[in-house]
Amino acid sequence: MDAFDLFRKLGAGAKFDFKRFGRDADRFKGVRSEQKDGSGLLSGIDFFGTGLNHVQPVKWTEEEAEKNEESEDGATGKRKRQDEAKTVKKTKKKKEDALSDTEVACGGQQGEGILWTSSADRKSKGLQKMGRDKDKTSMKRLKQLHQEKVNRVRALHRINVHGCDVPDPVSTFSELQSEYGLNPRVLQNLSSAGLTTPTPIQMQAIPLMMHGRELLACAPTGSGKTLAFCLPLLTHLKQPANLGFRALIISPTRELASQTHRELVRLSEGVGFRVHILDKASIAAKKYGPNSNKKYDILVSTPNRLVFLLKQDPPALNLSSVEWLVVDESDKLFEDGRGGFRDQLAAVFQACSGPRVRRALYSATCVPDVEQWCRLNLDNLVSVNIGHRNAAVETVKQELLFVGTENGKLLAMRDIIKKGFLPPMLVFVQSIERARELFHELVYEGINVDVIHADRTQQQRDNVISSFRSGDIWVLICTALLARGIDFKGVNLVLNYDFPTGALEYIHRIGRTGRAGHTGRAVTFFTEDDKPLLRSIANVIKQAGCPVPDFMLGFKKIHSKVKRQLQKKPPKRSTISTTPHFLLKKGGGGAAGKGEKRIKSADGPNVEKNKGVDGQKKGKKKKADGQMKGKKKRADGQMKGKKKAENLQTTRKDATVQGTRIKKKERPNKQAA
Ligand SMILES: Nc1ncnc2c1ncn2[C@@H]1O[C@H](COP(=O)(O)OP(=O)(O)OP(=O)(O)O)[C@@H](O)[C@H]1O
């Protein structure tokens, strides 16, 4: 027996993989059988060119083998039959595939003996069907891999999305240029502002808005929501057009509106967009009324001013060209009753009557009411949440401090000042009256302190804000007016002198520090009176990873009705003031502000209703904090003018005021009203 015979015998019955070993078969000059039937295909091959065909017929496929075995069994039964049917189907398919493969492999040259083609040849001739299948599979696989990558990015940045056909998040600002046509000049403005990488909310919300999707976005305080809605607006509008306002942004306070306005102006520098903010109603009516030239593109406003203009006859503003309506601090604007803006918002939505209007709602907190409204009213809504909903920002170190009584608060506050703190500090109180009282207590401590609330004139408010930004004021006492959206760079400490009226207000208040990745600290005083809300605030603190005593978490949960009541009407607290009332009145210090006259705003009664959030008091006679008297004005104890001494009374308090003023002179407050 020669080597060939031996090899052939050894190889008898073995399957030969022609796909893999086509070259070898070629080398050994295999001959193709003329039989078309696959079963005879291999038996016709003379592997070794001996002219003899001793090779045992080879079973065609494993399936066929199985089939044969089954039929030999003679097994019956439904399941078996089903299995058989399946197997037959599979076999048929495989056979077809094999046949077509064979046909391709044979090059269609029948009757000339088998001409084995190499695998390279077969590839080149294209195993078309297999190729197509392969393409499909690889496309599917690629898609799957891409989705996995997108999911990983979202998980990494804690981006949660709900909705269909959500575009992929972007990871750089330049992607916005290449994929969505962001104006290169805007990109340049971004980088000049030092903004290089998008924050998580920007990564996901910007592509969504670029695709024209209506959106409910919820992301922590200081996480860059403003940019997340400003960039898509600028891209969508492309360039200035004299069509009237095409984008509208509503903010709950005048301070926030002007901050957003500034941001838009900065971003669109060099592009030419006309970004406006509603100022005085009378001027606005002329500027934007029916006879205006419509040379404006983007409007930022508080709801009250806007509604005031819309309600004029004829309306002093036309919003029918609006293509994007953005509601910032959406949960605040959806609040109804006192302090809320629901009715005004409804009027604004109605006025944006154009067929192409898209809406986006943003906030750091989200309430079920807003979510439900969005589900019912927005088109193909997508909701985006970054991290946990309604959670405090994790970059703030939060503390709760029991201070016993109202007097205890003042002592604790003085203690903070005495021990030393790093300015700037924001101090929140629950009412305008308490803001004044605290101011008059602290102004004698010799620190740069000022106060802001809705009863101060717009000019005073603007001055206070810019002084605080520039570092002239170190401690700023405020009401809820500054709780939302205001972006003071580098606030180091937020002090909740009065307990917040709920968890959401707490989240916004403490969010004035620890912004854009910076760290901050928040201290919250509490007394027995604050027990009902202690549990929910403690939960927020715990969720952010800060320690809270366990007993607080165990307090009884209060009914949501009680919560709502507390939100609207915080507990009555005894006065902060340590000076008898009659002395304050006599001195005109106005701690209680009793001498103030309430003056109706040009914005109508709603402003009055919403004081503390969106109010500007106007009129011929203005008195802020009871400080202005006739022509002589004092801004919360900081007196100006030549005849300051006239205002000084012979009270202990006024003597101290004088002392404070001397200190103030050492650090002149340029912006003081
Ligand atoms: N991509 C970015 N990279 C770095 N800083 C950014 C980026 N985007 C925004 N910022 C900065 O982060 C700060 C906070 O942004 P912004 O005021 O938009 O926060 P916010 O999410 O609207 O907060 P709030 O809920 O309190 O209104 C701003 O000073 C802004 O300039």
The ligand as an SDF file (V2000), in Angstrom:
LIG
                    3D

 31 33  0  0  0  0  0  0  0  0999 V2000
  -19.7040   73.6610   29.6300 N   0  0  0  0  0  0  0  0  0  0  0  0
  -19.3860   74.3780   30.6770 C   0  0  0  0  0  0  0  0  0  0  0  0
  -18.1530   74.3070   31.2160 N   0  0  0  0  0  0  0  0  0  0  0  0
  -17.8240   75.0560   32.2960 C   0  0  0  0  0  0  0  0  0  0  0  0
  -18.6560   75.9100   32.8980 N   0  0  0  0  0  0  0  0  0  0  0  0
  -19.8930   76.0180   32.4160 C   0  0  0  0  0  0  0  0  0  0  0  0
  -20.3260   75.2630   31.2760 C   0  0  0  0  0  0  0  0  0  0  0  0
  -21.5970   75.6050   31.0160 N   0  0  0  0  0  0  0  0  0  0  0  0
  -21.9600   76.5140   31.9220 C   0  0  0  0  0  0  0  0  0  0  0  0
  -20.9460   76.7730   32.7560 N   0  0  0  0  0  0  0  0  0  0  0  0
  -20.9380   77.7100   33.8840 C   0  0  0  0  0  0  0  0  0  0  0  0
  -21.6530   77.1230   34.9510 O   0  0  0  0  0  0  0  0  0  0  0  0
  -22.2700   78.1250   35.7330 C   0  0  0  0  0  0  0  0  0  0  0  0
  -23.6940   77.7290   36.0310 C   0  0  0  0  0  0  0  0  0  0  0  0
  -24.4300   77.7010   34.8420 O   0  0  0  0  0  0  0  0  0  0  0  0
  -25.9790   78.0200   34.8210 P   0  0  0  0  0  0  0  0  0  0  0  0
  -26.2540   79.2990   35.4810 O   0  0  0  0  0  0  0  0  0  0  0  0
  -26.4380   77.8350   33.4370 O   0  0  0  0  0  0  0  0  0  0  0  0
  -26.5110   76.8450   35.7590 O   0  0  0  0  0  0  0  0  0  0  0  0
  -27.9870   76.2980   35.8960 P   0  0  0  0  0  0  0  0  0  0  0  0
  -27.9330   74.8500   35.6520 O   0  0  0  0  0  0  0  0  0  0  0  0
  -28.9170   77.0990   35.0750 O   0  0  0  0  0  0  0  0  0  0  0  0
  -28.2270   76.5500   37.4460 O   0  0  0  0  0  0  0  0  0  0  0  0
  -29.5920   76.8960   38.2160 P   0  0  0  0  0  0  0  0  0  0  0  0
  -30.3800   75.6450   38.3260 O   0  0  0  0  0  0  0  0  0  0  0  0
  -29.1270   77.3750   39.5400 O   0  0  0  0  0  0  0  0  0  0  0  0
  -30.3000   77.9200   37.4160 O   0  0  0  0  0  0  0  0  0  0  0  0
  -22.1430   79.4090   34.9530 C   0  0  0  0  0  0  0  0  0  0  0  0
  -21.1770   80.2020   35.5740 O   0  0  0  0  0  0  0  0  0  0  0  0
  -21.6980   78.9900   33.5820 C   0  0  0  0  0  0  0  0  0  0  0  0
  -20.8560   79.9410   32.9850 O   0  0  0  0  0  0  0  0  0  0  0  0
  1  2  1  0
  2  3  1  0
  2  7  2  0
  3  4  2  0
  4  5  1  0
  5  6  2  0
  6  7  1  0
  6 10  1  0
  7  8  1  0
  8  9  2  0
  9 10  1  0
 10 11  1  0
 11 12  1  0
 11 30  1  0
 12 13  1  0
 13 14  1  0
 13 28  1  0
 14 15  1  0
 15 16  1  0
 16 17  2  0
 16 18  1  0
 16 19  1  0
 19 20  1  0
 20 21  2  0
 20 22  1  0
 20 23  1  0
 23 24  1  0
 24 25  2  0
 24 26  1  0
 24 27  1  0
 28 29  1  0
 28 30  1  0
 30 31  1  0
M  END
$$$$
